[in-house]
Amino acid sequence: MTAFARFLGEKAERYIELRRSLGYAFSKQAGTLRAFVRCVERAQLDGPATRTMALDFALSFSGAANSRATRHGVLRRFYEYLAIYDVRTEALERRAFPRSRAIPPPRILSEAELASLIDACARISPGTPFRGRTMATLRFAALPGIDAVVPAAGGPTVFPPNT
């Protein structure tokens, strides 16, 4: 084991302790850091910690692009911590690995936004009031993953989960 690998292992364990003391579970991230230290030990790499080390490690795993981006993100934050102890540590690019956004992030509506949306649906067809109420109901029932109680004018409306 090189002196750098020993130094890196000690700092990784201190970083894991720090993150856990701040209330983070940090279990998967700890596994990623320990795997990185093992990789440095096996390759008998010498310091300082470089971008090439991090990129080679992140790319050494097969899997989804998001997994590589996640591993790189864990290393990026660890490198920021490591730079305190070794100023030669290279900073990692924030967007070195693009994230896939195949599933859009959830949009959580406030009470006011939700009321405004339901009112807009109700005004779709003023001549036929049931059409607007039906549109308001169907609009929310058709959203993927709806499993919530939505407040309506006549009391709460419960939408069952979409399956």
N, C-alpha and C positions, 0 to 999 in steps of 0.2 A: 504494500500500500504506500502510495506516495504521500509526502507531507501535505500536498494540496488536497488530496482525497480525504485525508484525516481532518484537515481544516474545514473542508466543505461539509463533511459529515457532522462535525460538531456544530457548525453554524446552522445546518439544516435542522438538527434536533432542537436547538435554541429557538429557531424561527417557529417550529411546530408548537413548542411550549408557549411561545408568546401569543400566537394566534388562538390557541385553546384557552389561554388565560383571559383573552378578550371576549370569550363566549362563543367562538366558532367551533363547530364539531371538527372540521378540518381532517376528516378521515381519508377521503379520496385524495385530497391534495397532499396529505402526508405521504401516502403511498407513491404518488408521482415524484415527490422530492427524494424519497428514499431510493426509488428506482433510478433516478438521475445520478445520485451519489454512487450506486452500484455500477452504473454505466461508466462513470469517470474512473472508478477503481479498476474495473476490468480492462479498460483501454489504457490504464496507467498514464492518464493525462496530467499535465502540469499546469499550474495556474498562470495567469489569472483566468477567471471564468469569462468565456467569450461567447459571442453570438453564434459562432460555428458550433460550439458544444451544444448549445440550447437547440439550435435548428436540427442538428444531427439526431439529437435525442427525440425531439418532437416528431421527426419524420421516420424514426426507426420503428414506429408502431403502425400497423395497418389499421384501417378503420375509417370512420367518417371524418370529414373535414372539421366538423365541430369538435371532435375529440382532440385533434391536433391543436386546434386553436385554444382549447381549454388547457391542455398541458403546457403550451407556450405561455399562456396567461399566468399560470401558477409559477412557472420559472421566471417570468418577467417581474412579478412582484417579489419573488425571493431574491432576484438579482439586485433589485432596489435596496433590499435589506442588506445583502452581502456587500454592496458598495460602501456601506458605512465602515466595514472592517477591512476592505481591500479596495482602495480607490482605483485600482487598475481594472476592476470589473466593468465589462462593457454593458452599456444600457441596451435593452432589447426593444425592438420596434413594437409599438402598440398594436398595429394592424398587419403584422407579418403574415398571419393566416386569416383569410376572410371567413366570416361565419356565414353559414347557410341560413336563410330565413324562409324556408319552405312553409313553415307554419307561422303566420303573422302573430306578433305579440298580442296578448289580450288587451282589450280596451275596456276599462272599468268606468262606467258612466256615473256621474254624480246624481243625486236625487233630482236636481233641477234639470240636468241634461236628459234624464230618463223621462221626466214629466213633459218636457218640451217635445221629445220624439214621439211620445204617445199622442200628444195633442196634434202634432203635425199629421200623424196617420189618421186621426179622427176627422181632419179637415179635408181629406182627399176628395171626398164626394159629399158635399153638404146636402145635396138633394136626396141622397139615400144614406141616412145616418148609420144603418147597420153595416154598410160596406166599410165605412171608416173604422168602426169598432172592430170589425172582422180583420181588417188590414193591421190594426194595432196589435191584435192578439196573434195573428199569424206571423207577423214580422218578428216577434220575439220568440215564438215557438220554433221558427225555422233556423234560428241562429245555432251554430254548432256548439255543443257543450252546455246548452242552457240547463241549469239545474238550480234555479233560484226562485225566490219569492219576489215578485215585482209589484210594487205598490201601484194601484189603480184608483180611479175616482170612487168606485163602489166598494173598496176594501182590497185586501191583498189577493192577487191572482197567483196561483201556484202552477208553474210549468213543469211537467215531468221531464226528466233527462231524456235527451234525444239518443236513440240507440240505432 
